[in-house]
Amino acid sequence: MNPVERALHQELTGLLDRLATSLPEGGFEAIRAVNPTLRARLDDADAKLAAVRESLLDGYGRWRRALEDLENLWALGAWRSAAAEEPAEQSAPLAA
């Protein structure tokens, strides 16, 4: 589980804990059964939450790949810089 997944899981768990302490036993199903309009809104909110979660995880994946690309470019630059300096250092002892 990556850091973003952990944070989302903690927030969702916290929400469920708060709801569990504020609703009576069986409250979730009772509320959904009694009020169809509220049930539709809850279903819609659940779907939106899932879509936003997926978007955050997708964005975090792009973020990680961008970090890796940047790191790889810096490593390539350092490698090329070291490779460019290497022949000059090797030729100096040969000239002496």
Secondary structure, 3 states (H helix, E strand, C coil): CCHHHHHHHHHHHHHHHHHHHHCCCCHHHHHHHHCHHHHHHHHHHHHHHHHHHHHHHHHHHHHHHHHHHHHHHHHHHHHHHHHHHHHHHHHHHHHC
